[in-house]
Amino acid sequence: MNNSSAGNYVVPSLIFAILFSATPAFAQVYYPNYASSAACTMLTRDLSVGSRNSEVLTLQRFLVAQNYPGGGNWMLTGYFGRATEQAVRNFEQQAGLYVTGTVNAATRSAIQNASCGGSIYPNYNYTYPTYQSYSGCQYYNCEPQSGSLSITYISPNAGAVGSVVTIYGYGFSTEGNTVHLGNGIIANIRSFDGRSLSFTVPAQLSGYGTQMTQLMTYNLYVTNQLGQNSNSTQFTVTSLANSGIRPTISAVSGPTTITTGTSGTWSVTVTAPSAYASVTMNVTWGDENLYGNAQLQVAQQYFVNGTQTFTFTHTYANAGTYTPTFTVSNSAGSNASSASVYISGSSQGSVTLNTLSPSQGQKGTQIQLFGSGFTANDNVVHFGIGGLRNVSSVNGTVIYYTIPQYVSACDLIIGSGCSASATQVVSGTYPMYVTNSNGTTQTLNFSVVQ
């Protein structure tokens, strides 16, 4: 009887020794002790990655009680992350369930059965992966602290404009994340897993106005959709040359009124997206065709930073209103800006223009110019870039003028040889003034309508 009883204990002991002596290559094999569950676990809702509530914490207490390799109280956060997902997979595998990593009705039932005095049939062929719970949480199966947002590392941590940078950490929102790069921001970035997000280093940063990205090391941190801020790290911009962004003119300053024969100075401030890239600046003054050939003034410079000021000087020989146009360009394209300047003639005598009647009308409309100091027949009526020479007046106070179909700078040139093309008069506002031997009048505007 006693020998029989002893024999009954030998066989199970041998089986136990065989089962627990194997050492799989992947990780240690663990057979959970279900009696370690601290309490009966009954979950009332489905749970998956991203869930954050009290039932997640209840689930995590159950899973920690299973004593999976690498598990522990560090998982008790109330947030369903990747480590919790893997622990659920472990449980589903050992319970013979379809492995999903989510807590559905079948999984809830198995958890309740296992923790409330029932039994499940472990899968002894399953090898449970080990978690990593060290400080830093570099890998996907490291559980974040509840409600926290943190950057673990970025890759790469240096690169050119146009580079794609990935930030790894935890607590990122599904959408609406903002990357702060120095004083600039890159907004509305998505994170598909809450553990990483990617952005492209831009040539221009918004936030506190628009600013060009510079060759420098920026402080970098993330704000999620909840308004939480992460810790900060650094990213170094190493190159801007391939940004493919055209330079822009941010300011033009110069005289608005000068006299003929007087030199004027204009300053043009340019912002370029690429340091050490060739940027060309040129200006057309608006009086090029008056001299038989174009006088295009050009300046070329290699930028040493993102902003540069160019200075130009010019002297107008003829009275009138001119529009100098400044153009800046690089290999990506160009941008232009213009400013108007009124050039008054010599002060021999006095001539004025008081009224246009009518002050608007269609092409072909005859108008009257009322003023004083008009000469008998050598008045020049300026209309836009063109006009009409040798116009007579009535009593020195009235000039009749018909709004033309086309205008050209050649309208005002004496003699042949002018090659300026004619421009059709379209709807808009055109400056008008009169010059003669007495001087130059002030400018009034005429509106051409259809």
C-alpha positions in Angstrom: 0.0 0.0 0.0 2.8 2.4 1.0 4.9 1.3 -1.9 2.0 1.8 -4.3 1.6 5.4 -2.9 5.2 6.1 -3.3 5.1 4.9 -6.9 2.2 7.2 -7.6 4.3 10.2 -6.6 7.4 9.2 -8.6 5.8 9.5 -12.1 4.3 13.0 -11.7 7.6 14.2 -10.2 9.5 12.9 -13.3 7.1 14.6 -15.6 7.4 17.9 -13.7 11.2 17.7 -13.9 11.1 17.0 -17.6 8.7 19.9 -18.3 10.6 22.5 -16.3 14.2 21.5 -17.2 13.9 22.7 -20.9 15.5 26.0 -21.7 14.1 27.6 -25.0 16.5 29.8 -27.0 14.1 32.8 -27.2 13.5 33.4 -23.5 12.7 31.6 -20.3 9.6 29.4 -20.3 7.1 30.3 -17.5 4.0 28.4 -16.4 1.8 30.8 -14.5 0.4 30.2 -11.0 -3.2 31.2 -11.2 -3.5 31.3 -7.5 -1.4 34.4 -7.5 -4.3 36.5 -8.8 -5.1 38.9 -5.9 -8.8 39.1 -6.6 -11.6 38.0 -8.8 -11.2 40.1 -12.0 -14.5 40.9 -13.9 -14.1 43.4 -16.8 -17.2 45.0 -18.3 -15.9 46.5 -21.5 -13.6 45.8 -24.4 -10.1 47.3 -24.0 -7.3 47.9 -26.5 -4.2 50.0 -27.1 -4.9 53.6 -26.2 -7.6 52.9 -23.6 -7.1 54.7 -20.3 -9.5 54.0 -17.4 -9.9 52.2 -14.1 -10.6 48.9 -15.9 -7.3 49.0 -17.6 -5.7 49.2 -14.2 -7.8 46.2 -13.0 -6.6 44.3 -16.1 -3.0 45.3 -15.4 -3.2 44.0 -11.8 -4.4 40.7 -13.1 -1.6 40.5 -15.7 1.1 41.4 -13.3 -0.2 38.7 -11.0 0.6 36.2 -13.8 4.3 37.0 -13.2 5.2 37.0 -16.9 9.0 37.4 -17.4 10.0 41.1 -17.2 6.5 42.2 -15.9 6.0 44.0 -12.7 4.3 46.9 -10.9 5.8 49.4 -13.4 3.0 48.3 -15.7 0.3 49.6 -13.3 -0.5 52.9 -15.0 -4.1 52.7 -16.1 -3.0 53.2 -19.7 -3.3 50.4 -22.2 0.1 50.5 -24.0 2.3 48.1 -25.9 3.5 46.2 -22.8 -0.1 45.7 -21.7 -0.9 44.5 -25.2 1.9 41.9 -25.2 0.8 40.7 -21.7 -2.8 40.2 -23.1 -1.3 38.2 -26.0 0.6 36.0 -23.5 -2.6 35.3 -21.6 -4.6 34.6 -24.8 -1.9 32.2 -26.0 -1.7 30.2 -22.8 -5.5 30.2 -22.5 -5.9 28.7 -26.0 -7.7 31.8 -27.3 -7.3 33.5 -30.7 -4.4 35.9 -30.1 -5.5 39.5 -30.7 -3.8 41.6 -28.0 -7.2 43.2 -27.2 -9.6 42.4 -24.4 -12.7 41.2 -26.1 -15.6 39.2 -24.7 -13.8 35.9 -25.0 -10.7 37.3 -23.3 -12.8 38.9 -20.5 -14.5 35.6 -19.9 -11.2 33.7 -19.7 -9.7 36.3 -17.3 -12.8 36.0 -15.1 -12.7 32.2 -15.2 -9.0 32.1 -14.3 -9.2 34.7 -11.5 -12.4 33.7 -9.9 -11.7 30.0 -9.1 -12.1 28.4 -12.6 -9.4 26.9 -14.7 -7.8 27.2 -18.2 -5.6 24.9 -20.0 -2.1 26.4 -20.5 -0.3 26.1 -23.8 3.0 24.6 -22.6 4.7 25.2 -26.0 4.4 29.0 -25.8 7.6 31.0 -24.9 6.8 34.3 -23.3 8.8 37.4 -24.4 10.6 39.4 -21.8 9.6 43.0 -21.2 12.0 45.9 -20.9 11.1 48.2 -18.1 14.4 50.1 -17.7 14.5 53.9 -17.4 14.2 55.6 -20.7 11.6 53.4 -22.3 13.4 53.2 -25.6 11.4 50.3 -27.1 7.8 49.9 -28.0 6.9 47.5 -25.2 8.0 49.8 -22.4 4.9 51.2 -20.6 4.7 55.0 -20.1 3.8 56.6 -16.8 0.1 57.5 -16.7 -0.7 60.8 -18.4 2.9 61.6 -19.3 4.5 62.9 -22.5 8.2 62.3 -23.0 10.8 62.2 -25.8 13.3 59.2 -25.5 15.4 60.0 -28.5 15.2 61.4 -32.1 16.6 60.0 -35.3 18.5 61.6 -36.9 19.6 64.3 -34.4 21.2 66.4 -37.2 20.3 67.0 -40.9 19.5 69.3 -43.7 16.4 71.2 -44.6 14.1 68.6 -46.2 15.3 65.8 -43.9 12.7 63.6 -42.2 13.1 63.3 -38.5 11.4 60.8 -36.3 10.8 61.4 -32.6 10.5 58.4 -30.3 8.9 58.5 -26.9 5.4 58.1 -25.5 2.2 60.2 -24.8 1.9 61.6 -28.3 -1.6 62.3 -29.5 -3.1 60.6 -32.5 -3.2 64.0 -34.3 -2.6 67.6 -33.4 0.9 67.3 -32.1 3.2 70.3 -32.4 7.0 70.2 -32.7 8.7 73.2 -31.3 12.0 74.0 -33.0 13.6 77.0 -31.3 11.0 79.8 -31.5 9.3 78.2 -34.5 6.7 75.5 -34.6 5.7 72.7 -37.0 2.0 72.0 -36.3 -0.7 69.3 -36.8 1.6 66.3 -36.8 0.0 62.8 -36.4 1.3 59.9 -34.4 -0.2 56.5 -35.4 1.0 54.6 -32.3 1.5 57.2 -29.6 5.1 56.2 -29.5 6.6 58.0 -32.5 6.0 60.9 -34.9 7.8 62.2 -37.9 8.3 65.7 -39.4 10.2 67.2 -42.3 12.7 70.0 -41.4 11.1 73.0 -43.1 12.9 75.9 -44.9 10.6 78.3 -43.0 9.3 78.2 -39.5 6.0 79.7 -38.3 5.0 80.6 -34.8 6.3 84.0 -33.9 5.9 85.3 -37.4 7.6 83.6 -40.3 11.3 83.0 -40.0 13.8 81.2 -42.2 15.5 78.1 -40.8 19.1 78.8 -39.9 22.3 76.7 -39.7 22.3 76.2 -36.0 21.3 73.8 -33.1 17.7 74.1 -32.1 16.0 73.2 -28.8 13.3 70.7 -29.7 10.2 69.6 -27.7 6.7 68.4 -28.4 3.3 69.5 -27.3 0.4 67.0 -27.7 -3.3 67.7 -28.3 -3.9 67.9 -24.5 -1.5 70.8 -24.2 1.1 68.7 -22.4 4.8 69.5 -23.1 7.5 66.9 -23.3 11.1 67.1 -22.2 13.5 68.8 -24.6 16.3 67.6 -26.8 18.3 69.2 -29.6 18.4 69.0 -33.4 21.1 70.6 -35.5 20.4 71.9 -39.0 23.5 71.2 -41.1 22.5 72.4 -44.5 20.0 74.7 -46.2 21.3 74.7 -49.8 18.7 72.2 -51.0 15.6 73.9 -49.7 14.3 74.9 -53.1 12.7 78.0 -51.7 12.8 81.3 -53.6 14.1 84.4 -51.7 11.7 87.2 -50.8 11.9 91.0 -50.5 10.8 92.0 -47.1 11.2 95.8 -47.4 11.8 98.5 -49.9 12.6 102.1 -48.8 13.5 105.1 -50.9 12.4 108.7 -51.9 8.8 109.3 -53.1 9.6 112.7 -54.6 12.9 114.1 -56.1 13.7 116.6 -58.8 15.3 115.8 -62.2 19.1 115.5 -62.1 19.0 114.6 -58.4 20.4 111.2 -57.3 18.0 109.0 -55.2 19.0 106.1 -53.0 16.8 102.9 -52.5 17.4 100.2 -49.9 16.0 96.7 -50.5 16.0 94.1 -47.7 16.0 90.5 -48.9 15.4 87.3 -47.0 16.9 84.1 -48.5 16.3 80.5 -47.3 19.8 79.3 -48.1 23.0 80.4 -46.5 26.0 80.4 -48.7 23.8 80.3 -51.9 24.2 82.7 -54.7 21.4 85.4 -54.8 21.0 87.9 -57.6 19.3 91.3 -57.1 18.4 93.6 -60.0 16.3 96.7 -60.6 14.6 98.3 -63.6 14.0 102.0 -63.1 11.2 102.6 -65.5 13.0 105.1 -67.7 15.2 102.6 -69.6 13.5 103.2 -73.0 14.1 106.9 -72.8 17.8 106.3 -73.5 17.6 103.9 -76.5 18.9 100.9 -74.5 18.1 99.2 -71.2 20.0 100.3 -68.1 19.5 97.3 -65.9 21.3 97.6 -62.6 22.4 94.3 -61.1 24.0 93.2 -57.8 25.1 89.6 -57.0 26.1 88.4 -53.6 26.7 85.2 -51.6 24.7 85.4 -48.4 26.4 84.8 -45.1 23.1 84.6 -43.3 19.4 84.7 -44.1 18.9 88.5 -44.5 20.8 91.0 -46.6 20.2 94.7 -47.6 21.0 95.9 -51.1 21.5 99.6 -51.9 20.9 101.2 -55.3 21.2 104.8 -56.6 19.6 106.4 -59.7 19.2 109.8 -61.3 16.1 110.6 -63.4 16.7 113.0 -66.3 13.0 113.5 -67.2 10.1 114.6 -65.1 7.3 112.1 -64.4 6.1 109.3 -62.2 8.2 106.2 -62.3 8.0 102.8 -60.8 11.3 101.1 -60.1 11.0 97.3 -59.8 13.4 95.3 -57.7 13.8 91.5 -58.4 15.6 89.0 -56.3 16.3 85.5 -57.5 18.2 82.3 -56.8 18.3 78.8 -58.4 14.7 78.1 -57.2 13.1 81.2 -58.7 12.5 84.9 -58.1 10.3 87.5 -56.3 9.8 91.2 -57.1 8.6 94.3 -55.4 8.2 97.9 -56.6 7.8 101.5 -55.4 6.7 104.7 -57.1 8.6 107.9 -57.2 7.5 111.3 -58.6 10.2 113.2 -60.4 9.5 117.0 -60.7 11.0 119.2 -63.4 13.0 122.4 -63.2 11.3 125.3 -61.5 11.3 127.7 -64.5 8.1 129.5 -64.1 5.0 127.9 -62.7 2.6 125.3 -64.0 -0.3 123.5 -62.2 -2.9 120.9 -62.8 -6.0 121.3 -60.7 -8.8 119.2 -62.1 -9.6 116.4 -64.6 -13.1 116.5 -66.1 -14.3 113.8 -66.1 -11.9 111.9 -63.8 -13.1 108.5 -65.2 -14.3 107.1 -68.4 -13.8 104.6 -71.2 -11.1 104.6 -73.8 -11.8 107.3 -76.4 -13.3 109.6 -73.9 -12.2 113.3 -74.4 -11.3 115.0 -71.1 -10.4 118.5 -70.1 -7.3 119.2 -67.9 -7.8 122.4 -65.9 -4.8 124.3 -64.5 -2.5 127.2 -65.1 0.8 127.9 -66.8 0.1 125.8 -69.8 1.9 127.0 -73.0 0.4 127.7 -76.4 1.4 124.4 -78.1 4.4 122.6 -76.5 2.6 120.9 -73.6 3.3 117.2 -72.9 0.4 115.3 -71.4 1.7 112.2 -69.5 -0.8 109.3 -69.3 0.6 106.2 -67.6 3.9 105.2 -69.3 2.9 107.2 -72.4 1.0 110.3 -73.4 1.1 112.9 -76.1 3.5 115.7 -77.1 2.9 119.1 -78.5 -0.6 119.6 -77.1 -2.0 123.1 -77.3 -4.0 124.8 -74.6 -6.9 127.3 -74.4 -5.9 130.5 -72.6 -3.1 128.6 -70.7 -5.7 127.1 -68.5 -7.4 124.2 -70.4 -6.0 121.2 -72.3 -8.1 118.7 -74.2 -6.9 115.1 -74.3 -8.5 111.9 -75.6 -7.9 108.7 -73.6 -5.9 106.4 -76.0 -6.3 102.7 -76.9 -2.6 102.0 -76.5 0.3 103.7 -74.7 4.1 103.4 -75.1 7.2 105.1 -73.8 7.9 106.1 -77.4 4.9 108.5 -77.2 7.2 110.9 -75.3 10.4 110.5 -77.3 11.5 113.1 -79.9 12.7 111.6 -83.1 12.9 108.0 -84.3 14.8 105.1 -82.9 12.6 104.2 -80.0 11.8 100.4 -79.9 9.5 100.3 -76.9 6.4 98.2 -77.4 2.9 99.6 -77.1 0.7 98.5 -74.2 -3.1 98.2 -74.4 -5.0 100.5 -72.0 -7.1 98.4 -69.8 -9.4 99.1 -66.8 -7.5 100.7 -64.0 -6.1 103.9 -62.6 -3.5 105.9 -64.6 -1.4 108.8 -63.4 -1.7 112.1 -65.4 0.4 115.2 -65.3 1.7 118.0 -67.7 5.2 119.1 -68.5 6.3 122.2 -70.5 8.9 124.9 -70.5 7.4 126.2 -67.3 7.9 123.0 -65.3 6.0 120.0 -64.2 2.5 119.9 -62.6 1.4 117.7 -59.8 -0.1 114.3 -60.6 -3.8 113.4 -60.8 -5.3 110.0 -61.4 -7.8 109.0 -64.2 -9.8 105.8 -63.9 -10.4 103.8 -67.1 -13.6 101.8 -67.0 -15.2 99.4 -69.4 
